[in-house]
Amino acid sequence: MKRGLKTKLRRKEKGSFFSKILDHLKLYRRYFFLLPYVLKRHDKIIITVLLWLVLISTMGLGLRFYFNHSHVVPRVGGSYSEGVVGSPKYINPLLCQTNDADRDLCALVFAGLTKYNHSREIQGELAKSWKVDKEKRVYTFSLKDNLFWHDGKPLTAEDIVFTVKLIQHPDYPGTLKASWNNVEVRKVNKKTVRFRLKDPYNDFLSNTTLGILPKHIWEKIEPKKILTAEYNLNPVGAGQYYFKELQAKEDEGMEIVRLGRFDQYRGKTVWLEDLTLKFYPTLEKLKLALSKKEIEGTLNLKGEEGRQLIQEANFREYYFGTPQYLAVFFNQQKSDILENSGVRKALNYGVNRKRIIEIVFLNEAHLIQSPILAHLPGFKKSFASDVYNVKKAEKTLDQAGWVIDKKTKLRKKNRRELHFTLATSDQEEFVQVAEMLRKDWEKIGIKVKLQIYTMGTLQQEQIRPREYQALLFGENLGPDSDLYPFWHSTQISDPGLNLALFSNKEADSILEFARQIVSTKQQARGYQDLFGIFKREIPAVFLVNPTKNYLINSKVRGVETGMIATPSDRFLEIGDWYVRGAREWGR
């Protein structure tokens, strides 16, 4: 039989490869197991390769189907470490406002009745719900069930009342008193608290994001002594993470704070099990730690260092918007030259904002022409148009009677030289911008003398007494982006923040109206009218609205971006971050 088979096969050898295969299959339907003995070596190789290709293709299609019809679900676990420049002193929501290191920790350890998300929407945190009366003066909050402090004690309405009354106490040493001055607070029952306002206030809900203190701990400490209380560095809160320990490494000049996931947190599920914040005395030491992979993230590291980390160290870069702006504020009471609207307009035309953004902010900022930023109602793209025009600046000064002296190349009017002083901080970004402004304005014939101060001296000797002629400084509108404290005429004197000493009745009316309970459309119309006033009056030269970049190791997923009023707001939705996950069917 074997001899007969071989004879038949030899007759087919001159045929095509595929015809041989078909013949083989026909002949060996009953004797398929004999194929390895009759196929030539190269035929065996080709068939094996084809079978593997079919198998791999099938597996690839199966995997593609699986990934297209499944999604990653976060799982509890894993850790994340981040570097911060600074040092914690008061991990206390009533005292942390002036130190970013403290604010970072307070955002993680403490919880408020409400909290913002990255879209600047208010959500309940300790509060399950709230009601507002028709007059917009009474706010009633209902607490969630089963609220606990990190030490296991129950959290009730008494803790909320205690926290607010501590702020209102005459001996309270912090900065929050003004926000709670005309607010009456009382407990309705263990799970209900009521606030009564003297006057309606559109943004009162932002007050309720304040972290709550545990009454059973802090009632034992006199208000005048809270600055020295041990619990400022050993806090007990009700937030997403509980405080484990603070470790000081004096030889390295750094401090390490370790936090753990709080299982009884009553907000949405928190996925990361452990957080470590490492505090460095300088930016250089933080950069070194990043290069050694000792930390897995940091905020606002720009330029070449950031790009290198993204390329070499498996980092992702995220961008956050901010309600902040940098401007030159004119104090017309200290300089009669700056009283002239023509001079102020020329100064506005003469600034190359795009170059400032490129050189100083490394293209991580937006050009602006007013304090009405992109996230505010009524904003239009024209509010951020570039008005840099040297010829227009020169023409405006010519029309105002300031002409170029051919010898000095500076402008004069009635033999008086056109010059003023510009005060600013010794921080690197401020100095760089000030130098660029000086050169820009020198091109149009204006002499500017720079006055550089430490931040403390600038605040005490220039800003508070309003001693500057012009001031290069930044302002942060805060989470509710209320322009009133910065531009209403009642805020001209310290502690008000009207640094341009701006006084305009129409603007005051708009700012007062925007604070009331009004619709977004009404606010939008008001802010558009306000932009027109700023454009006409030029009380300041508005420069840029900076963004914040955030470098995080790519192992961390679930990070979403949005608007952050303060650096600590990057943690607003840290509950969504995760490093462990599993796939489940469904989309």
C-alpha positions as CSV (number, residue, x, y, z in Angstrom):
1,M,0.0,0.0,0.0
2,K,2.8,2.4,0.8
3,R,4.5,1.8,-2.5
4,G,1.2,2.6,-4.3
5,L,0.7,5.8,-2.4
6,K,4.2,7.0,-3.1
7,T,3.8,6.3,-6.8
8,K,0.7,8.4,-7.0
9,L,2.3,11.2,-5.1
10,R,5.3,11.3,-7.4
11,R,2.9,11.8,-10.3
12,K,1.7,15.0,-8.6
13,E,5.1,16.5,-7.9
14,K,5.2,18.6,-11.0
15,G,1.9,20.4,-10.0
16,S,1.6,23.6,-8.0
17,F,2.2,23.6,-4.3
18,F,-1.5,24.2,-3.5
19,S,-2.7,21.4,-5.8
20,K,-0.3,19.1,-4.0
21,I,-1.7,20.1,-0.7
22,L,-5.3,19.4,-1.9
23,D,-4.3,16.1,-3.3
24,H,-2.5,15.2,-0.1
25,L,-5.6,16.0,1.9
26,K,-7.8,13.9,-0.3
27,L,-5.5,10.9,-0.2
28,Y,-5.0,11.1,3.5
29,R,-8.6,11.7,4.7
30,R,-8.2,8.4,6.5
31,Y,-4.5,8.5,7.0
32,F,-4.0,12.2,8.0
33,F,-1.6,11.2,10.6
34,L,0.8,10.0,7.9
35,L,1.3,13.6,6.5
36,P,4.4,14.3,8.4
37,Y,6.1,11.3,6.7
38,V,5.2,12.2,3.1
39,L,5.5,16.1,3.1
40,K,8.8,17.6,2.2
41,R,10.6,19.7,4.7
42,H,9.9,23.1,3.2
43,D,6.2,22.2,2.9
44,K,6.1,21.3,6.6
45,I,7.7,24.7,7.4
46,I,5.2,26.7,5.3
47,I,2.2,24.9,6.8
48,T,3.5,25.4,10.3
49,V,4.0,29.2,9.7
50,L,0.5,29.4,8.2
51,L,-1.1,27.7,11.2
52,W,0.8,30.0,13.6
53,L,-0.3,33.1,11.6
54,V,-4.0,31.9,11.8
55,L,-3.6,31.3,15.5
56,I,-2.0,34.7,16.2
57,S,-4.5,36.6,14.1
58,T,-7.4,34.9,15.9
59,M,-5.9,35.8,19.2
60,G,-5.3,39.4,18.1
61,L,-8.9,39.7,16.9
62,G,-10.1,38.2,20.3
63,L,-8.0,40.7,22.3
64,R,-9.2,43.6,20.1
65,F,-12.8,42.5,20.7
66,Y,-12.1,42.2,24.5
67,F,-10.6,45.7,24.8
68,N,-13.3,47.3,22.7
69,H,-16.0,45.7,24.8
70,S,-14.5,46.2,28.3
71,H,-13.2,49.0,30.5
72,V,-10.8,49.5,33.3
73,V,-12.3,49.7,36.7
74,P,-10.2,51.2,39.5
75,R,-9.3,49.1,42.5
76,V,-8.3,50.2,46.0
77,G,-4.5,50.0,46.6
78,G,-1.2,51.4,45.6
79,S,0.7,54.5,46.6
80,Y,1.8,57.9,45.3
81,S,4.5,60.3,46.5
82,E,4.8,64.0,45.6
83,G,7.3,66.7,46.1
84,V,6.5,70.2,47.4
85,V,8.7,73.2,48.1
86,G,8.0,74.5,51.6
87,S,7.4,73.3,55.1
88,P,4.2,72.5,57.0
89,K,3.5,74.6,60.1
90,Y,-0.3,74.6,60.6
91,I,-2.2,71.6,59.3
92,N,-5.3,73.3,60.4
93,P,-8.0,74.7,58.0
94,L,-8.5,77.8,60.2
95,L,-4.8,78.7,60.0
96,C,-3.4,77.3,56.7
97,Q,-4.4,80.1,54.3
98,T,-0.9,81.7,54.0
99,N,1.2,78.6,53.5
100,D,0.8,76.4,50.4
101,A,2.4,73.4,52.2
102,D,-0.2,73.6,54.9
103,R,-3.1,74.1,52.4
104,D,-2.0,70.9,50.6
105,L,-2.3,68.8,53.7
106,C,-5.5,70.5,54.9
107,A,-7.1,69.7,51.5
108,L,-6.3,66.0,52.0
109,V,-7.0,65.6,55.8
110,F,-10.0,67.8,56.4
111,A,-13.5,67.8,54.9
112,G,-16.0,70.7,54.6
113,L,-19.8,70.7,54.3
114,T,-19.2,71.2,50.6
115,K,-16.4,71.1,48.1
116,Y,-15.6,72.2,44.6
117,N,-14.8,70.0,41.7
118,H,-12.5,71.0,38.8
119,S,-15.4,72.6,37.0
120,R,-15.9,75.0,39.9
121,E,-19.2,73.4,40.8
122,I,-20.2,73.0,44.5
123,Q,-20.9,69.4,45.6
124,G,-21.8,68.0,49.0
125,E,-19.0,66.5,51.1
126,L,-20.2,66.2,54.7
127,A,-23.5,67.6,53.6
128,K,-26.1,65.4,52.0
129,S,-28.2,68.3,50.9
130,W,-29.0,72.0,51.6
131,K,-31.9,74.4,51.2
132,V,-31.9,78.2,50.7
133,D,-34.9,80.3,51.6
134,K,-36.6,82.7,49.2
135,E,-34.8,85.8,50.6
136,K,-31.4,84.0,50.0
137,R,-30.4,84.6,53.6
138,V,-31.0,81.3,55.4
139,Y,-29.0,78.2,54.4
140,T,-30.0,74.8,56.0
141,F,-27.6,71.9,55.6
142,S,-28.5,68.2,56.3
143,L,-25.5,66.0,57.1
144,K,-24.8,62.6,55.7
145,D,-25.4,59.5,57.8
146,N,-22.6,57.9,59.8
147,L,-20.0,60.6,59.7
148,F,-16.8,60.0,61.7
149,W,-13.6,61.7,62.6
150,H,-10.3,59.9,61.9
151,D,-10.1,59.0,65.6
152,G,-13.4,57.1,65.4
153,K,-15.6,59.7,67.2
154,P,-18.9,60.7,65.5
155,L,-19.1,64.0,63.6
156,T,-22.2,66.1,64.2
157,A,-23.7,69.5,63.6
158,E,-22.0,70.6,66.9
159,D,-18.6,70.4,65.2
160,I,-19.8,72.7,62.4
161,V,-21.2,75.2,64.9
162,F,-18.0,75.0,67.0
163,T,-15.7,75.6,63.9
164,V,-17.6,78.8,62.8
165,K,-17.8,80.2,66.3
166,L,-14.1,79.7,66.8
167,I,-13.5,81.8,63.7
168,Q,-15.8,84.5,65.1
169,H,-14.1,84.5,68.5
170,P,-12.3,87.8,69.3
171,D,-9.1,85.9,70.0
172,Y,-9.1,83.9,66.8
173,P,-5.6,84.7,65.2
174,G,-6.3,83.6,61.6
175,T,-7.5,85.4,58.4
176,L,-11.0,84.0,57.9
177,K,-13.0,86.3,60.2
178,A,-14.2,88.7,57.5
179,S,-15.8,85.8,55.6
180,W,-18.0,84.9,58.7
181,N,-18.6,88.3,60.3
182,N,-22.3,88.7,59.5
183,V,-23.3,85.0,59.7
184,E,-25.3,83.5,62.5
185,V,-24.9,79.7,62.9
186,R,-26.9,77.3,65.1
187,K,-27.5,73.5,65.4
188,V,-31.1,72.4,64.5
189,N,-30.4,68.8,65.5
190,K,-27.4,66.4,65.4
191,K,-27.6,66.2,61.6
192,T,-28.8,69.7,60.7
193,V,-27.1,73.0,60.8
194,R,-28.5,76.4,59.8
195,F,-26.8,79.7,58.7
196,R,-28.5,83.0,58.8
197,L,-26.9,85.9,56.8
198,K,-27.4,89.5,57.5
199,D,-27.5,90.3,53.8
200,P,-27.8,88.0,50.7
201,Y,-24.4,87.0,49.4
202,N,-24.2,85.2,46.0
203,D,-21.1,83.2,46.9
204,F,-21.8,82.2,50.4
205,L,-21.7,78.5,49.5
206,S,-17.9,78.9,48.8
207,N,-17.6,79.6,52.6
208,T,-19.0,76.2,53.3
209,T,-16.0,74.5,51.7
210,L,-14.1,75.3,54.9
211,G,-12.6,72.3,56.6
212,I,-14.3,71.4,59.9
213,L,-12.5,70.9,63.2
214,P,-13.4,68.3,65.7
215,K,-15.0,70.0,68.7
216,H,-14.0,67.2,71.2
217,I,-10.3,68.0,70.6
218,W,-10.2,71.8,70.0
219,E,-12.7,72.9,72.7
220,K,-10.0,72.1,75.2
221,I,-7.7,74.7,73.7
222,E,-8.2,78.5,74.3
223,P,-8.6,80.4,71.0
224,K,-5.6,82.6,71.7
225,K,-3.5,79.5,72.1
226,I,-4.4,77.6,69.0
227,L,-1.3,78.7,67.1
228,T,0.9,76.7,69.5
229,A,-1.4,73.6,69.8
230,E,0.2,70.2,69.1
231,Y,-2.7,69.2,66.9
232,N,-1.5,71.7,64.2
233,L,1.2,69.1,63.3
234,N,-0.8,66.0,64.4
235,P,-4.2,66.7,62.9
236,V,-7.4,64.8,63.2
237,G,-9.9,65.5,60.4
238,A,-12.7,63.7,58.5
239,G,-11.2,64.0,55.0
240,Q,-10.2,61.4,52.4
241,Y,-6.9,60.7,54.1
242,Y,-5.9,60.4,57.8
243,F,-2.6,61.7,59.2
244,K,0.0,58.9,59.9
245,E,3.2,60.7,60.8
246,L,5.5,63.6,60.1
247,Q,9.1,62.7,59.8
248,A,11.8,65.3,59.8
249,K,15.2,64.6,58.0
250,E,17.3,67.5,59.4
251,D,20.4,66.4,57.5
252,E,18.6,66.8,54.2
253,G,16.5,69.8,55.3
254,M,13.3,68.0,54.3
255,E,10.1,66.8,56.0
256,I,8.0,63.8,55.1
257,V,4.2,63.5,55.8
258,R,2.6,60.1,55.4
259,L,-1.2,59.8,54.9
260,G,-3.5,56.8,54.7
261,R,-6.8,56.2,53.0
262,F,-9.8,56.8,55.4
263,D,-12.1,53.8,55.0
264,Q,-15.1,55.6,56.6
265,Y,-14.9,58.7,54.4
266,R,-18.5,59.4,53.3
267,G,-17.8,60.9,49.8
268,K,-17.2,58.9,46.7
269,T,-14.7,55.9,46.9
270,V,-11.0,56.8,47.3
271,W,-8.7,54.4,45.4
272,L,-5.1,55.3,46.4
273,E,-4.2,53.5,49.6
274,D,-1.2,55.6,50.7
275,L,0.0,59.2,50.0
276,T,3.4,60.6,50.9
277,L,4.2,64.3,50.6
278,K,7.9,65.2,50.8
279,F,8.6,68.9,51.6
280,Y,11.9,70.3,50.3
281,P,13.6,73.6,51.3
282,T,14.4,74.6,47.7
283,L,13.3,73.9,44.2
284,E,16.8,72.6,43.4
285,K,16.5,69.8,46.0
286,L,13.1,68.9,44.7
287,K,14.4,68.7,41.1
288,L,17.2,66.4,42.3
289,A,14.7,64.2,44.1
290,L,12.7,63.9,40.8
291,S,15.8,63.0,38.8
292,K,16.5,60.2,41.4
293,K,12.9,59.0,41.1
294,E,12.4,59.6,44.8
295,I,9.1,61.3,44.1
296,E,6.4,60.6,41.5
297,G,4.9,64.1,40.9
298,T,5.2,67.8,41.5
299,L,3.3,71.0,40.5
300,N,4.5,73.8,38.3
301,L,7.9,72.5,37.1
302,K,8.3,74.2,33.7
303,G,10.8,74.3,31.0
304,E,13.6,71.9,30.1
305,E,13.4,70.0,33.4
306,G,9.7,69.2,32.8
307,R,10.2,68.1,29.2
308,Q,13.1,65.9,30.2
309,L,11.1,64.1,32.8
310,I,8.3,63.5,30.3
311,Q,10.7,62.0,27.8
312,E,13.0,60.0,30.2
313,A,11.2,59.3,33.4
314,N,7.7,58.2,32.4
315,F,5.8,61.3,33.5
316,R,2.7,62.8,32.1
317,E,2.0,66.6,32.0
318,Y,-1.4,68.0,32.9
319,Y,-2.5,71.7,32.7
320,F,-4.8,73.5,35.1
321,G,-6.4,77.0,34.6
322,T,-6.2,79.5,37.4
323,P,-8.3,82.6,38.4
324,Q,-5.0,84.6,38.7
325,Y,-3.6,87.4,36.7
326,L,-0.4,89.5,36.6
327,A,-0.8,93.3,36.1
328,V,0.9,96.7,36.5
329,F,-1.4,98.7,38.8
330,F,-1.2,102.5,38.5
331,N,-1.4,104.7,41.7
332,Q,-2.5,108.0,40.2
333,Q,-2.3,109.6,43.7
334,K,1.4,109.2,43.8
335,S,2.2,110.2,40.2
336,D,0.5,113.0,38.3
337,I,2.1,111.6,35.1
338,L,0.1,108.4,35.4
339,E,-3.0,110.5,36.0
340,N,-3.0,111.2,32.2
341,S,-5.2,108.7,30.4
342,G,-3.1,109.1,27.2
343,V,0.1,108.0,29.1
344,R,-1.7,105.0,30.5
345,K,-3.1,104.0,27.1
346,A,0.4,104.3,25.5
347,L,1.8,102.1,28.2
348,N,-0.9,99.5,27.4
349,Y,-0.1,99.6,23.7
350,G,3.6,99.4,24.4
351,V,3.8,96.0,26.1
352,N,4.7,92.9,24.1
353,R,2.7,90.4,26.1
354,K,3.3,87.5,23.7
355,R,7.0,87.8,24.3
356,I,6.5,87.8,28.1
357,I,4.4,84.7,27.8
358,E,7.0,83.0,25.6
359,I,10.2,84.0,27.6
360,V,9.0,84.2,31.2
361,F,6.1,81.8,31.3
362,L,7.4,79.4,28.6
363,N,4.0,79.6,26.8
364,E,2.1,78.4,29.9
365,A,-0.1,81.5,30.3
366,H,-2.9,83.4,28.4
367,L,-2.8,87.0,27.3
368,I,-5.4,89.3,29.0
369,Q,-6.7,92.8,28.8
370,S,-8.8,92.9,32.0
371,P,-9.5,91.0,35.2
372,I,-12.4,89.3,33.5
373,L,-10.9,86.0,32.8
374,A,-12.0,83.2,30.5
375,H,-14.0,81.3,33.1
376,L,-16.1,84.3,34.1
377,P,-19.6,84.9,32.7
378,G,-19.7,87.2,29.7
379,F,-16.1,86.6,28.6
380,K,-15.4,87.1,24.9
381,K,-12.3,86.3,22.9
382,S,-11.9,90.0,22.2
383,F,-11.2,90.5,25.9
384,A,-7.9,88.7,25.4
385,S,-6.8,90.3,22.1
386,D,-3.2,91.5,21.6
387,V,-3.1,95.3,21.5
388,Y,0.7,95.6,21.2
389,N,1.4,98.4,18.7
390,V,4.5,100.6,19.1
391,K,3.4,103.1,16.4
392,K,0.0,103.5,18.1
393,A,1.7,104.0,21.5
394,E,4.0,106.7,20.0
395,K,1.1,108.5,18.3
396,T,-0.9,108.5,21.6
397,L,2.0,110.1,23.5
398,D,2.6,112.7,20.7
399,Q,-1.1,113.6,20.9
400,A,-0.8,114.0,24.7
401,G,2.1,116.5,24.2
402,W,5.0,114.2,25.1
403,V,7.6,114.5,22.4
404,I,11.0,112.7,21.9
405,D,14.1,114.5,23.0
406,K,16.6,113.8,20.2
407,K,19.6,113.7,22.6
408,T,18.2,111.5,25.4
409,K,15.7,109.6,23.2
410,L,13.2,110.0,26.0
411,R,10.0,111.9,26.0
412,K,9.5,115.4,27.5
413,K,6.7,117.8,28.0
414,N,7.4,121.4,29.1
415,R,11.0,120.3,29.8
416,R,9.8,117.6,32.2
417,E,10.9,114.0,31.5
418,L,8.4,111.3,31.2
419,H,9.3,108.7,33.9
420,F,7.9,106.8,36.9
421,T,9.0,104.1,39.3
422,L,7.8,100.5,39.1
423,A,7.8,98.5,42.3
424,T,7.8,94.7,42.4
425,S,8.9,91.5,44.3
426,D,12.4,90.0,44.1
427,Q,10.9,86.7,42.9
428,E,12.4,85.6,39.6
429,E,9.3,85.8,37.5
430,F,8.5,89.3,38.7
431,V,12.0,90.6,38.1
432,Q,12.1,89.1,34.6
433,V,8.8,90.7,33.6
434,A,9.7,94.0,35.2
435,E,12.9,94.1,33.1
436,M,11.0,93.3,29.9
437,L,8.4,96.0,30.7
438,R,11.2,98.6,31.3
439,K,12.8,97.8,27.9
440,D,9.4,97.9,26.1
441,W,8.5,101.2,27.5
442,E,12.0,102.6,26.9
443,K,11.4,101.9,23.2
444,I,8.5,104.4,23.1
445,G,10.5,107.0,25.1
446,I,9.4,106.3,28.7
447,K,12.0,106.0,31.5
448,V,11.1,103.5,34.2
449,K,13.1,103.0,37.4
450,L,12.7,99.6,38.9
451,Q,12.3,99.1,42.7
452,I,12.8,95.5,43.7
453,Y,11.8,94.4,47.2
454,T,11.5,91.2,49.2
455,M,7.9,90.1,49.3
456,G,7.6,91.0,53.0
457,T,9.0,94.5,52.5
458,L,6.9,95.0,49.4
459,Q,3.8,94.2,51.4
460,Q,4.6,96.2,54.4
461,E,6.3,99.3,53.0
462,Q,4.7,99.7,49.6
463,I,1.4,97.8,49.2
464,R,-0.3,98.3,52.5
465,P,0.4,102.1,52.7
466,R,0.0,102.4,48.9
467,E,3.4,104.1,48.5
468,Y,4.2,102.9,44.9
469,Q,3.7,104.9,41.7
470,A,3.2,101.7,39.7
471,L,3.2,98.1,41.0
472,L,3.8,94.9,39.2
473,F,1.9,92.3,41.2
474,G,-0.4,89.3,40.9
475,E,-3.9,88.8,42.2
476,N,-5.9,85.6,42.8
477,L,-9.7,86.0,42.5
478,G,-10.2,82.9,44.6
479,P,-12.6,80.0,44.1
480,D,-15.7,82.2,43.7
481,S,-13.8,84.7,41.4
482,D,-15.4,87.7,43.1
483,L,-14.0,90.9,41.6
484,Y,-15.5,93.1,44.4
485,P,-12.5,93.0,46.8
486,F,-10.1,93.9,44.0
487,W,-11.9,96.7,42.2
488,H,-14.7,98.2,44.3
489,S,-13.9,101.8,45.6
490,T,-14.5,100.7,49.2
491,Q,-11.4,98.5,48.9
492,I,-8.9,101.2,48.1
493,S,-7.3,101.3,51.5
494,D,-5.6,98.5,53.3
495,P,-6.7,95.7,54.0
496,G,-8.7,96.2,50.8
497,L,-7.1,94.8,47.6
498,N,-7.9,97.6,45.2
499,L,-4.2,98.1,44.2
500,A,-5.0,100.6,41.4
501,L,-7.0,102.8,43.8
502,F,-9.7,102.5,41.2
503,S,-12.9,104.5,41.8
504,N,-15.8,104.4,39.3
505,K,-19.5,104.6,40.3
506,E,-20.7,102.6,37.4
507,A,-18.1,99.9,38.1
508,D,-19.1,99.8,41.8
509,S,-22.7,99.2,40.8
510,I,-21.8,96.3,38.6
511,L,-19.6,94.7,41.2
512,E,-22.3,95.1,43.9
513,F,-24.9,93.6,41.6
514,A,-22.7,90.6,40.7
515,R,-22.5,89.8,44.4
516,Q,-26.2,89.4,44.7
517,I,-28.2,86.3,43.8
518,V,-28.5,87.1,40.1
519,S,-28.6,84.9,37.0
520,T,-25.5,84.0,35.0
521,K,-26.9,86.1,32.0
522,Q,-27.2,89.1,34.2
523,Q,-23.7,88.6,35.5
524,A,-22.4,88.2,31.9
525,R,-24.0,91.6,30.8
526,G,-22.5,93.3,33.9
527,Y,-19.0,91.9,33.3
528,Q,-19.2,92.9,29.6
529,D,-20.0,96.5,30.6
530,L,-17.2,96.3,33.2
531,F,-14.7,95.4,30.5
532,G,-15.7,98.5,28.6
533,I,-15.0,100.6,31.6
534,F,-11.5,99.0,32.1
535,K,-10.8,99.5,28.4
536,R,-11.6,103.2,28.6
537,E,-10.0,104.0,32.0
538,I,-6.9,101.8,31.9
539,P,-6.5,101.6,35.7
540,A,-3.8,98.9,35.1
541,V,-1.9,97.2,32.4
542,F,-3.2,93.6,32.5
543,L,-0.6,91.2,31.3
544,V,-1.2,87.4,31.7
545,N,-3.3,84.8,33.2
546,P,-0.9,82.0,34.2
547,T,-1.7,78.3,33.9
548,K,-0.3,75.5,36.2
549,N,1.4,72.4,34.9
550,Y,1.4,69.2,36.9
551,L,3.9,66.4,36.3
552,I,2.7,63.0,37.5
553,N,4.2,59.5,37.0
554,S,2.2,57.8,34.2
555,K,1.4,54.9,36.6
556,V,-1.3,57.2,38.1
557,R,-4.5,57.2,36.2
558,G,-7.8,59.0,36.5
559,V,-6.3,62.5,36.7
560,E,-8.6,65.2,35.4
561,T,-7.8,68.8,34.8
562,G,-9.8,72.0,35.3
563,M,-9.7,75.3,37.2
564,I,-7.7,75.5,40.4
565,A,-7.8,78.7,42.6
566,T,-4.9,77.6,44.8
567,P,-2.2,75.0,44.3
568,S,-3.9,72.7,46.8
569,D,-7.0,72.5,44.5
570,R,-5.1,70.0,42.4
571,F,-6.3,67.5,45.0
572,L,-10.0,68.4,44.6
573,E,-10.7,65.1,42.8
574,I,-7.8,63.0,44.0
575,G,-10.4,60.4,45.0
576,D,-10.6,59.5,41.3
577,W,-6.8,58.8,41.0
578,Y,-5.7,55.1,41.0
579,V,-2.8,52.9,40.2
580,R,-4.5,49.5,40.4
581,G,-7.3,48.5,38.1
582,A,-9.0,45.5,36.5
583,R,-11.0,45.1,33.3
584,E,-14.7,44.4,33.2
585,W,-17.1,43.7,30.4
586,G,-19.2,46.6,29.2
587,R,-18.6,50.2,28.1
